[in-house]
Amino acid sequence: MNMTEENFKVTPWEIEGKVDYQKLIKQFGTTPVDKNVIDKLKNKTKSKQLSPFFRREFIYSHRDFDKIIDGIDKNNFFIYTGRGPAGKMHIGHLIPFMISKWFQDEFDCNVYIAMADDEKFVFKDKLTFEEMEKTAKDNFLDIAAIGLNPDKTFFFSDIEYISKLYPVALKFSKKINFSTAKAVFGFNNESNLGQFFYPAIQIVPTTFENKTCLIPAGIDQDPYWRIQRDIAEKLGYKKVVAVHNKLLPPLQGLEGKMSSSITETAIFLDDDSKTVEKKINKYAFSGGQPTLEEQREKGGNTEICVVYSWLEILFEENDEKLLQRKKTVSLEKYFVENVRNTWLKRYQKI
């Protein structure tokens, strides 16, 4: 996506600017998650209750998700997602795993979680092999704390599991030519050989079962799945299905996404309560009123308030309570208490 034309940029490795999700749908050629999809999915759930990610339109786009809903309660799919261990995890990194857990809780599906340690090693010039290995182990523990069913969840490292991945990766790699890799991923003469081969590795877990593979992820990862969908049936596998979630905004505003490289405004899973409170109080953009008196009287503007956005996405599942918080003058205080007393503690115990 061209920054000069669209004022934002989305690639598998970089996201900049305030993302226009409707433009992304057109750019990537995906399908909006509409009321028909929402209603059909709700009727298939055990609880007859949708995840807030669906209810609040945080999952906004898909590829062929509507085609598996009719049989989704008959165990016709499995989930594959993963993590590239480039550093510590922050709260935004947990979203695809939280979505996976909801699907598993509702439909008793298997979940495969890849630690893409090979990807981060070949794409991050300054990342050493030893740093990557340690980070991967820490990230596995963070993801495990989500509470996925251990009997239905398979964690694996690409590097450690490569003997199982490699035969199928070879089949896909033979179908992906140099011009396609350049066009889809933007590779150039400076790209290393590991970067060129990695897409074939990432595709392999979509073939782990003779069922449809569902991938919850940001649309920035969609190029991998477009290639899979072009090749899979030629090799006797099923086309992957995807649902795309929006980005968790950083503390300083609704543009871009939370970044681990900006440590002052990212809420990491190992941050203690005092650190969380300090970051939110110092950096959170709440759409404040012109004067302190008006701020106390009216509260922040929730349309542009990062704190409210985080509550809506991650921290308040109850719709009525969320509506009450929309009228609250001290969203920051509520958010800090919510994080300190309930949510982050579960990860710090792992």
N, C-alpha and C positions, 0 to 999 in steps of 0.2 A: 504494500500500500504506500503510495507516494505522499510524503509529508507536505510537500508544497501545494498539492492539490486538495488534500483532505484534512490537513492540519492535525493528523494523528498517524501513527505508524504501528502496524501489527505484523510481527513475524514470529516464527517459532523461538526466537532468541531475544527479541527486543520489542517493547511496547512503550510508546511515547504519546503524550497529548491526551486530550479528552476524547475518549472513544465514542463514535456514533455507531451504535449497534445495528440500526436499520441499514446504514451504509455497508456495514460489515456483512450483513446477510446477502445483500446484492453483490458485493465484491466477491464473496466466497461461493455464491450460488447455493446457499443452504435454504432451509424452510423455517419460517417463524413457528414457534410453539403457540398455537392458537387455542381458542376455547374448546374446539372439538377434541384436540389431543388431551387437554386438561381433564375434560369430563370423562372421556373414555378411560384414562389412566386411573382416575379417582374411583370409578366403578369396579376396577380390577383389584384394588388394594384390600388387604385384610381388615385394616382399620377404618376404611372408607374416609381416610383423612390424608390429604396430600402434604408432602414436605413443604415448609415455607419457601424453599427454593423454587418450587413450582407455583405455589399460591401467589407469591409476590413477584412473579415474572423474572426472577433472577436467572433461571434457566430459560433462555429466550429463543434458542435456535436448535435445529436438529437436522440429521440426515437419516431419513427412512425410519425414524423412531415410531411413527404412526403405523408402520407395517408390521411391527412385532407386538403391538399392544394387545391385539385380539387374543393372542396365545401367551401373553406375558405371565399369566397366573398358572400356566401349565409347564413351567420350568423350561421354556424354549430359548433361554439366553443365559449368558454368563457375562461378567464384568471384568474388564482389564483397564487398569490405570497405573500410574507410577510416579516416580519422583527422581529428579536429577540432583544428586547430592553435591551441590556446589558450596554449601555452607549451612548455618543453623536455619531451622524452619521457623517461620512466623505464622501468625494466625491465618493469613490468606492462603498459605500452602495447604491447609487442611481441607479446603472446600471440596475437591474431587473425592477425597476419602470419606467425608461426611455424606456426600451424595451417594457414594457406593454403599455405605452402611445403611442408609435409608432403603435402598433397593433390596439389600440383603435381608433386612428386617421384615420388609413387606412381602417379598417374593421368594425367600429362602434360596437365593441364587449363589453360585460360587463366585468368589472375587479373587482375581490374580493381581498382585501388586509387584511391579518391577522396580528395582533400584537401578536406574540407568547410569551406573557408575562409569561405564565405557563412554557414554555420551559426554558427560561433563569433563572427563579426562581429555578427550580429543578436541573439545570445543573451547576449553578454558586454558589459555596458554600458560598462565602462572600457577595453575593447580598441580601440585605434585601428586604422584601415585599414593604416597603415604597419607597425605591430607585427605584425599578422596576416600580412601578406605575407612579412616576414622569417622569422617562425616557420614558416610553411608550407614555405619553401625548406629550412630546417634539418631539418624533420621528414621531408621527402622523402628526404634523404640518409640519415637514420637508418634509415628503412624499407628503402631500397635495400641497406643493409649486411646485411640478413637473408640475401641470396643467392638471391632469386627468379630464375627463368630470364628474362633480358631479352627473349628472343624470344617468350615466352608471357605477358608481364606488361605491362599498360598503366597507367601513372600519369597522373592528370589532376587539375587543379584545377577545382572547380565553376565558379568565376568565369571562368577562361580558356576553359572548354569549354561555357559556357552556351548558345551558339548551337545546339549539338548537343542539349543537354539540354532546352531550353525547349519545343519542340513537343510532346514526349511529356509533359512536366510539365503543360502546359496541359490535355491530355486527362485526366490523373489529377485535376488540381485541380478540374475541372468536376464530378467525381463525389464530391468531399469537401465536405460542407456544414459550416456554422459549428458546429452542435450536435455533429457527430461530432468535429471538431477539439478542441472544448472538453472533450468527454467523454474522449477518448483521451489527450490531452496536457496537460490541465489548464489550457488557456489561459483568460485572463480579460480584463477591460477594460483592464488595464495592459499586456497583450501587444502588441508592435508588429506591423505588417503583414508584415514580413519573417519573423517567427516563424510566422505562419499559413501562409505560402506554402512555407516550406522543406520540409515533409514531402513535397510533390509532387516537389521536386527530388531528394530522397534516394532516392525510389522508382525514378527513371528508369533507373539502370544495371542494374536487375534485368531489363530488356528488351533489353540490348545484343546478345544472341544468341538464336537460336531454339532454345534448349535450356533446361533447368532451371537456375535460378540458386541456388547454394548460398551461404549467408551464415554464416560463423563469427563469432560476437559474443557479448557478454554479453546476458543476457535483458533487461537494462534497455533495449536497443534494439528489443525485440520489438514495441512499439506501431506502429512504422513498417511492419513486415512484416505485421501483422494487417490494416492498411488495404490494403496491396498485395494481399494474398490475397483480400480482399473484392471488389476492383475488377478485378484483372488480366484474368480470363477474359472479363469483359464487354467489354473493349477488345481482345481477341484475343491477349493475352499469357499466359504460363504463371505459375502461382502459385509464389512463392518458397518455398524450403526452407531451414531454418535448423538449426544446431547451436549450443548454448549452453554457454559455458565458465564455470567459477567465477571468483571474483575472486582476485587476488594480494593477500594480506593485507599491511598495513603492518608495519614493524619492531616497533612497540610492542605488537602483539597481534593476535589472529585476527579481531577485529571490524572491519567496514568494509573498505575497500580502500586501497591505497597512493595517496596524494594528492600532486600536484605542489605544492599550496599549503602543505604542511607539508614544507619543504625539508630539515629536519634528519633526517627519517626516510624520505625517498624516495631511491632509488638511481638517479640520472640517468645517461643514457648518456654524458655528457661528464665525469662525476666521475672524478678521477684515483684511483690505487690507495690513496693515503694517506687521501683523503676517504672512500672506501668502507670502509676498515678502521676509521676513526674512528667512522663512523656505526654500523657493526655492533657494535663493541665497547661503544659507549656506550648504544645504544638497543635492541638486539635483545632481545626477550623469549624466553627459552629454557626457561621452565618449570623454573627452578632449584630445587635441593633446599634444605631449611631451613638447612643449614650448608655452609661451604666444603668441609669434609672429605667430606661426603656428595655434594656436587656433583662433586668430583674422582673419587670412587669409582663413582657411578652415572650421572653425566651428567644432562642435562636430560630432562624429560618430553616425548617427541616428539609426544604427543597434543595438546599446547598450545604446542609450540615453533615459533616463526616461522621460525627458521633451517632447521629440518628441513622445514617446509612448503615453503620456497623451493627446497630441494634436490629435493624430490619433484616440484615443478611444473616447474622450469626448468633446474636445474643438474646433475642426475645421471640420465642416460638409462638406465644399466645397473641393472637391478633387484637384482642380487646385491650390487653395491657400495652401493646405497641401503640394503639390509638391514644391511650391515656398519656403515654410518654410523649406523644406528639404535642401535647398541650403543656408539658412540664417545662418549667423555667430552668431547671438544673439537670439537663441531660448528662453533662459531663460527670457530675457527682454520682448519678445513678449508674452510669456505665462503669466508672471506676470500682464502685462497690460490687457490681455484678461480676466483673472480671476477678477482683481480689477474692471474693468470698465463695465463688462457685466454679467458674469455668477453668481458669488456668491451673488451679491446684491439682487437678487430676493428672496433668501432664508432668508437673514437678515431682510427683511421687514415683514416676516410672524410672 
